């Protein structure tokens, strides 16, 4: 199976922009969850638990 390359639209659909960090003067729960997921992904990639082919993306 050939490696698929994502179009910009695919990447936008997979990785939505960050939610607003502060909502009504408090941390936005959606932003907290987004940041935690991003951090977990970064740590996993750093430890090479997940490699770029599995993620099917060229994001570094």
C-alpha positions as a printed Julia matrix, in Angstrom:
60×3 Matrix{Float64}:
   0.0    0.0    0.0
   1.61   3.3   -1.04
   2.11   6.01   1.56
  -0.68   8.55   1.3
   0.09  12.23   1.34
  -2.41  14.49   3.01
  -3.73  17.55   1.27
  -3.91  20.78   3.3
  -7.67  20.21   3.67
  -7.02  16.74   5.12
  -4.55  18.17   7.61
  -6.99  20.9    8.66
  -9.67  18.25   9.2
  -7.28  16.06  11.23
  -5.67  18.85  13.21
  -8.17  21.58  13.94
  -6.8   24.92  15.1
  -6.35  25.42  18.81
  -9.49  26.38  20.7
  -9.53  29.73  22.52
  -7.3   29.31  25.62
  -9.39  31.5   27.93
 -13.18  31.38  27.88
 -15.15  33.69  30.19
 -12.04  34.38  32.25
 -11.32  30.68  32.91
  -9.2   28.1   31.08
 -11.23  26.62  28.24
 -11.61  22.83  28.83
 -11.44  22.23  25.07
  -8.09  24.06  24.94
  -6.73  22.1   27.9
  -7.7   18.8   26.23
  -6.21  19.95  22.91
  -2.93  20.97  24.56
  -2.71  17.69  26.51
  -3.31  15.64  23.35
  -0.68  17.63  21.46
   1.82  17.22  24.31
   1.16  13.47  24.54
   1.65  13.11  20.78
   4.9   15.1   20.92
   6.24  12.98  23.81
   5.27   9.75  22.07
   6.99  10.85  18.86
  10.05  11.96  20.83
  10.28   8.53  22.42
   9.65   6.97  19.01
   6.6    5.12  20.32
   4.74   6.44  17.3
   6.52   7.01  14.02
   5.49   9.34  11.23
   4.38   6.53   8.93
   1.86   5.33  11.5
   0.53   8.87  11.86
   0.41   9.14   8.05
   1.61  12.72   8.2
   4.76  14.66   7.48
   4.33  17.03  10.4
   7.49  17.22  12.46
